[in-house]
Each structure stands twice: as structure tokens, then as C-alpha cells.
Amino acid sequence: MQIGGAAFNGPIDCLARTVRNEGIRGLYKGMASPLAGCAAVNSLLFWAYSYGKFVQAGSLDATPTLGQIAVAGAGAGIVNSILASPVELIKVRLQVQNSSSIAVGTTLYRGPVHMARYLARQFGIRGIMWGLWATVAREIPAYAAFYTGFEFTKRKLAQILAGGDSSKLGAIPLMCSGSVGGVCYWTACYPLDVIKSRVQNATAPPRGAGYIARAAKDIMREQGIKGFFRGYTPSVVRSIPAAAVTFATYELVMRALNDSK
């Protein structure tokens, strides 16, 4: 929807035409890249976030303010971009390579490894880190909102359900808190994510510091303000179960590790 949104009447039309033209497998294009990289990406992300909280609060036992949570999340987003950028570059380009709305020349990528080798051979390190600064621009507000939304909701639920002690919350309240964090993530960064996708689907890696602004101007000129929100609904719908599971797993695993010490 972000890249070829003008060709579709909406998410349902996009879904139906993808299945009709490419089969069920078309819904899973680009899956191998995030599947292989998600463990490393999330490990780096949550480590940087935890470290950021510790540095600001000064103690593992101190409760950081929501402002400190936001700063730690933004910092984690910057660090996370180092891995997230190449993972998403490969995912996004594989997802659209059979779409009539995007020109990819004569190259048909057989998978993530083939694409990574091709981009490295053609463009060097720029080909692998294609769109890094666009990813950084997205990750800063995204993860500031992600963690702040989660912590705010978790603390409110702890007051209602656990006498203010969030360590006593079960999986369901943690999943609810995570869902809020996921919605906050996309709401805070979605136009920047559209810009990133457009940059990473260009015919060559961008040059110069102004490429993010140029991409934004192109989207505005071609599609208007609506162009910055194409695909927002399915992204938010996806984020609800994804962030719910991510945060609940993180919290419960950390509790288990702390209890085992």
C-alpha cells in the first residue's frame, strides 16, 4: 500500500489482488529477512532501551519517569537502526518486486541472500545500509512512543489491578499494555515509515543529506497528504497482537531471569 497505494482501492483490494495474482505465497514475500533478523534486532533494541533507562535513573531499582522512558526509547531506536535498516531494506524490496507499480529493472531477487549480495556488489556498503538515515528518523519518534505508551498503560493497569505493583501484572494486562504501545508506535512515525519505504524502493541508494525531504515532497506532490498514511490501518491492526506478544514475553522472561538469580 505504501509503494503502490494508488493502484489499490484499499487494504482489502490489495489483499484480494495479491492473492489472485500471486497466490497465498504472495502474502509472505520478504518474510525470511525479518524472521532471520528479528532475534538480533529485538535483542539490540531492548538492551539499548534497558541501558538507557539505567543511565538516566541511576539504579536498576529506580522507577524512571515517562520522560526518561521516552528518551531511552528514542536512543534505543537510533541504536536499533543499525540492524533494522538492512533487514527492512531487504524485506521491503522483496515485498514489491513483482508489483506493477514499482520498477526493479531486470533483476528478480531469488531471496534475501541473493538480494544482499547483489546490492553489495552493485553499490558497496551503501547498498546494504540503503535508507539508514530514513530509518533513524523513523525510529526516534517510533520507539519513544512505543515504550512510553506501554509503560503508561502498564502503570495505570497496575494501579487498578495490582495495587500499583506492575510486577504482579499477569500476561493479559501486559499484552493489553503492549498493544497500546504498538498503536502508539505507528501513530507517531507512520509518515516517516512511508518515506523510508519509498527511499528503500528507489532505483539506487540516495545521495546527500536532503533525500528524506525530497522523498516527502515527491509523495506530497503525487498523492497529497493521504499519501503519507496509505497502509496505516493494516499496520496498526498488525501491531496490536505483535506488540502484545513482544512486551508480554519480554516482561515475563525478565521476571524469570531475575527470580533465578
N, C-alpha and C positions, 0 to 999 in steps of 0.2 A: 504494500500500500504506500509506503514512504517513497519508493523509487518510481513505481508505475501507477500511482494512485489515480491519475487522470484517466487511465484506461479501465478502471473498475467503478461500478456504481456504489460500492461499499464493501465492508468486510465479508458479508455473506456471498456477494457476487464474486469476490476474489477467491474465496474458498471453493465455491462451486466450479468456477472455471479452471482453477488449478487442478482439482480432482479430475475434471472432464478431460483436460488436455494432457496431464502428466500422471494421472493415477494417484493412489494413496501415497506412493513414494514421493510425490511432489511436495507433500506436506512436511517431509523430513529432510529436504535438501539442506545441506550445511550443518546437519546435526553433529557430525563427527568432531568438528573443531571445538565447539563449546563442551561437548561430552568429554573430550580428552583433556581440555584445559580447565574445566570448572573446579576441580580439586585444588589446583595450584592457584587459580585466581581467587577463590574464596579463602584459602589459607592466607595468602598475602593480604587480602582485604581486611579480614578480621584481626590478623596480627597487627597491622598498621593502626587499625581503629583502637584496639585494646592498648597499644603502646601510647597512642595519642591521648587517651583518657588518663593513663597513668602519669604521663609527663605533666599534664595540667592539674590533676587532682593531688599529685604528690604522694599518693599512697594507694595500694591495691584495695584497702578497706574503705577509702573515702568515696562518697557518692558525688559524682560530677554533676554540675548544673546542666540544664538543657543547652545553654550556650556553649559549654565545654564539649558536650556531646556533638553539637553541630560542627565545631571546629575540628574535632577528632575525625568525624565522618568526612569532612571536606579534605583533610590531609590524607586519609586513607584512600579517597578517590584518586588523588594525584598519584600516590604510590601504585595503586592498582592499575592505573592506565598503562604501565609498562608491559604488563601481561595482557590486559584486556584489549588493548588496541590491535595487536596482531591476531588474536583469537577472533575478534569480531570482524576484522577485515576479511578473513577467510570465510567466515560464516555468511556474511552479507553478500559477498560476491558469488558464492556458490548458490545462494538462495535465488538470485535473479538471473543467472546466466542463460537460462532458457526462455526468459521473458522477452516478448517482442518489444517491450518498452525500453530496453537498455541495450546498447551496442557493446559487444565484447570482442569485436573483431572476429578472427577465425579461430581463436583459441577456445577450446572446450575443455575445461578443467575436469579431470577424472576423479579428483578428490582433494582433500586438504593438503596432503604431502606434495602432490603434483603442482598444486597452485603455489604453495610456498616456494618450491624450487624454481618455478617459472618466474615469480615476482622477484626473487633474489637474483636470478640470472639476468633478468631484464633491467632491473633498477637498483640492485645492490641493497644496502641496508634500508634505503628509503622505501623500497618495495615491501619490506617486512613491517616497517613502522609507519606505513602509509596512514595518514589521518591521526597521528598521535596527539597533536595539539587540539584537534577537534574532540578527541576522546577525553582529554584532560578538561576541556571547557565543559563537557557534559558531566563528567564525574564529580566535579566540585559541588555544584548545587544538588546533584542527584543523591549523593551519599550523605551530605549534610541533612537533607530532608528524610532520607531513608532511616537513618539511625535516630534522628530526633523524633520522627513520627512513631517509631517503635517504642522508644523509651518513655515518651509522654503517655502513650496508651497503656503501656505496661504498668507505669506508676499509678495511673488512675484506676486501673483494674485491681491493682494490689490494695489500694485504699478501700475499694468496695468489697473485695473477696477475701483478702488475706491480712487485714489489719495493718496495711501499709508495708508488709514484708513481701517484696516481689520474689524472693527466693522460695516462697511457698506456693507460687502460682503453678498450676498444672499445665499440661500440654495444650489444652483448648484455649485458655486465656492467652498463652504465649503465641499460639497460632493467630488468634484474633489481632494481637498487637503487631505481629509480623505482617499481616495483611494490610493494616493501616500504613505501615512503613513502606510496603510495596506500592501502594497507591500514591503516597507522598513522593516516592522516588520518581515515578513517571510524570506526575503533575509538575514537579519542579524543573524537569530537564527535557521534556519531550521535544520542543522545537529544536533544541541543540542536538538531540538524537537524530532528528530528520536531517539536519545539516551534516552531521557526521556520516550518515548513510550515503548521502549524495556525494560527499567528498570521496568516500572509500569506493564508490562505484564509478568514478571518473575514468577516463582512458589512460591517465598517467598520474603519478603522485604529484600533489600540489607543490608549488614553489612560492616562497615569500611568506611574510607574516600575515598578510591580509586575506588569505584564502578562505577563512571562515566567514568573514564579512562578504566576500564576493559570492560565496555559495548562498548566503542568506538573501542577498539582493537578487540572485537568479531565481530563487524559489518565489520570492515576493512578486517579481515581475511576471513569472509564468503562471502562478496559481493563486496569488493573493495570500491573505493571512491564513486561509484554510489549508494551504499547502504545508504549513508548519504543524498541522495537527492530524494529517492523514495517518490512519492506523493507530490513533491514540486509544480507541476503545478496546481493540483486541490486546493491546499491550497492557492496559490496566487489568483486564479480565485475567490475563495470564499471570500477572504479578500477584494476584490475591493468593492462589494456592502455592505459588513458587516461594514467595517471601514468607508465607506462613510456615512452610516446612523448613526453610533455611533458618529462620530465627529460633523456632522451637527446638530444632536439632542442636543448634549452637548452644543455646542456654542449658539444655538438658545434659549435653556432653560436658560442658564446663562444670556443671554441678557434680557430675560423676567423677571427673578428674580431681576436683577439689576435695570431694569426700574420700577419695582413695589415698590422699596424702597423709 
